[in-house]
Amino acid sequence: MADSNFSGMEVPPQLKNLSNNLRYIVLGALVLVVAFSSFFTVQPEEVGIITRFGEFTRTANPGLNFKLPFMEDVRYVPVQRQLKQEFGYRTTSAGVRSSYTKSGFSDESLMLTGDLNLADVEWVVQYRVSDPFNFLFKIRNPEQTLRDISEAAMRQIVGDRTVNEVLTVGRAEVSAEAEMLIQELCTEYETGIKIEQVVLQDINPPNPVKPSFNAVNEAQQQRETLINEAKSEYNKVIPRASGQAQETIQKAEGYALDRVNRARGDASRFNDLYSEYMKAPEVTKQRIYLETLEDILPKIGNKIVTDGNGNSVLPLLQMQMDGAKVIKQNNNSNN
């Protein structure tokens, strides 16, 4: 009886309007959900990897893109951004004055060198994602894989060198070789990662032996300083002494050559004179005598001319020129 009464009642218009409004609201909400799940935006430094039920379908470029709602998913990969991984420390805050922490990360950087010493090597690997498909689908957890590869490569390289090479002169070589080795392993594993740079940060001995190691380094630096000072002094003194010795040798050689040439000239002159003498002994003898007087008399001061017996001494003044003239006249007359 009650059911028949309810079935015969009419639904009020207010309830009908409310029911219609609810249907419109639900329908509008579904449209909004479909719209928001269908369109997505890819940032300029990223690409979108679209998968349909977990399978790769296509790549979305930067900008506004469309995907099938409820069936396709998108994963964003930063291909234009430089990424980095830190080893032996972590950056807690970046800025003008960045802060770092080493607590809990010493196991990453503590390594055994080739000469069986320990070194605390901190480094950074900077990389980019070159192949998004390989990065997402070829290997599981690519960031952790890259970290394991980097740590294994650095330990191998450091283990082939002495602690002094790692701490001082071999830093650049270690960085270059580590970059090459990490890139080779990433390419072999198809990680889709391109290594751009490996930067060595602080390299120190372990804290318990750091004071002793610093003392050894200071002694070595002092030794190098003394060696450089000695070489500098050597370069100042030795070249100067060598130059002086060379100058003395050249002077001696020049003097010896001059003496030899003079001796040869005198010998040649004597031989020529002797040849003329042999042709006419008296004439040559007289000529030599007169030429000798001609050379000697101008150098003598006052002259006294006497006869053969020494009588009637006649002092003559200013006879230098006259004596020379007389000798020349006699010489010409003899000729």
Secondary structure in CASP SS format (residue, H / E / C, confidence):
PFRMAT SS
TARGET T0000
AUTHOR 0000-0000-0000
METHOD secondary structure of the structure
MODEL  1
M C 1.00
A H 1.00
D H 1.00
S H 1.00
N H 1.00
F H 1.00
S H 1.00
G C 1.00
M C 1.00
E C 1.00
V C 1.00
P C 1.00
P H 1.00
Q H 1.00
L H 1.00
K H 1.00
N H 1.00
L H 1.00
S H 1.00
N H 1.00
N H 1.00
L H 1.00
R H 1.00
Y H 1.00
I H 1.00
V H 1.00
L H 1.00
G H 1.00
A H 1.00
L H 1.00
V H 1.00
L H 1.00
V H 1.00
V H 1.00
A H 1.00
F H 1.00
S H 1.00
S H 1.00
F E 1.00
F E 1.00
T E 1.00
V E 1.00
Q C 1.00
P C 1.00
E C 1.00
E E 1.00
V E 1.00
G E 1.00
I E 1.00
I E 1.00
T E 1.00
R E 1.00
F C 1.00
G C 1.00
E E 1.00
F E 1.00
T E 1.00
R E 1.00
T E 1.00
A E 1.00
N C 1.00
P C 1.00
G E 1.00
L E 1.00
N E 1.00
F E 1.00
K C 1.00
L C 1.00
P C 1.00
F C 1.00
M C 1.00
E E 1.00
D E 1.00
V E 1.00
R E 1.00
Y E 1.00
V E 1.00
P E 1.00
V C 1.00
Q C 1.00
R C 1.00
Q C 1.00
L E 1.00
K E 1.00
Q E 1.00
E E 1.00
F E 1.00
G C 1.00
Y C 1.00
R E 1.00
T E 1.00
T E 1.00
S E 1.00
A C 1.00
G C 1.00
V C 1.00
R C 1.00
S C 1.00
S E 1.00
Y E 1.00
T E 1.00
K C 1.00
S C 1.00
G C 1.00
F C 1.00
S H 1.00
D H 1.00
E H 1.00
S H 1.00
L E 1.00
M E 1.00
L E 1.00
T C 1.00
G C 1.00
D C 1.00
L C 1.00
N C 1.00
L E 1.00
A E 1.00
D E 1.00
V E 1.00
E E 1.00
W E 1.00
V E 1.00
V E 1.00
Q E 1.00
Y E 1.00
R E 1.00
V E 1.00
S C 1.00
D C 1.00
P H 1.00
F H 1.00
N H 1.00
F H 1.00
L H 1.00
F H 1.00
K C 1.00
I C 1.00
R C 1.00
N C 1.00
P H 1.00
E H 1.00
Q H 1.00
T H 1.00
L H 1.00
R H 1.00
D H 1.00
I H 1.00
S H 1.00
E H 1.00
A H 1.00
A H 1.00
M H 1.00
R H 1.00
Q H 1.00
I H 1.00
V H 1.00
G H 1.00
D C 1.00
R C 1.00
T C 1.00
V H 1.00
N H 1.00
E H 1.00
V H 1.00
L H 1.00
T C 1.00
V C 1.00
G C 1.00
R H 1.00
A H 1.00
E H 1.00
V H 1.00
S H 1.00
A H 1.00
E H 1.00
A H 1.00
E H 1.00
M H 1.00
L H 1.00
I H 1.00
Q H 1.00
E H 1.00
L H 1.00
C H 1.00
T H 1.00
E H 1.00
Y C 1.00
E C 1.00
T C 1.00
G C 1.00
I E 1.00
K E 1.00
I E 1.00
E E 1.00
Q E 1.00
V E 1.00
V E 1.00
L E 1.00
Q E 1.00
D E 1.00
I E 1.00
N E 1.00
P C 1.00
P C 1.00
N H 1.00
P H 1.00
V H 1.00
K H 1.00
P H 1.00
S H 1.00
F H 1.00
N H 1.00
A H 1.00
V H 1.00
N H 1.00
E H 1.00
A H 1.00
Q H 1.00
Q H 1.00
Q H 1.00
R H 1.00
E H 1.00
T H 1.00
L H 1.00
I H 1.00
N H 1.00
E H 1.00
A H 1.00
K H 1.00
S H 1.00
E H 1.00
Y H 1.00
N H 1.00
K H 1.00
V H 1.00
I H 1.00
P H 1.00
R H 1.00
A H 1.00
S H 1.00
G H 1.00
Q H 1.00
A H 1.00
Q H 1.00
E H 1.00
T H 1.00
I H 1.00
Q H 1.00
K H 1.00
A H 1.00
E H 1.00
G H 1.00
Y H 1.00
A H 1.00
L H 1.00
D H 1.00
R H 1.00
V H 1.00
N H 1.00
R H 1.00
A H 1.00
R H 1.00
G H 1.00
D H 1.00
A H 1.00
S H 1.00
R H 1.00
F H 1.00
N H 1.00
D H 1.00
L H 1.00
Y H 1.00
S H 1.00
E H 1.00
Y H 1.00
M H 1.00
K H 1.00
A C 1.00
P H 1.00
E H 1.00
V H 1.00
T H 1.00
K H 1.00
Q H 1.00
R H 1.00
I H 1.00
Y H 1.00
L H 1.00
E H 1.00
T H 1.00
L H 1.00
E H 1.00
D H 1.00
I H 1.00
L H 1.00
P H 1.00
K H 1.00
I C 1.00
G C 1.00
N C 1.00
K E 1.00
I E 1.00
V E 1.00
T C 1.00
D C 1.00
G C 1.00
N C 1.00
G C 1.00
N C 1.00
S C 1.00
V C 1.00
L E 1.00
P E 1.00
L E 1.00
L C 1.00
Q C 1.00
M C 1.00
Q H 1.00
M H 1.00
D H 1.00
G H 1.00
A H 1.00
K H 1.00
V H 1.00
I H 1.00
K H 1.00
Q H 1.00
N H 1.00
N H 1.00
N H 1.00
S H 1.00
N H 1.00
N C 1.00
END
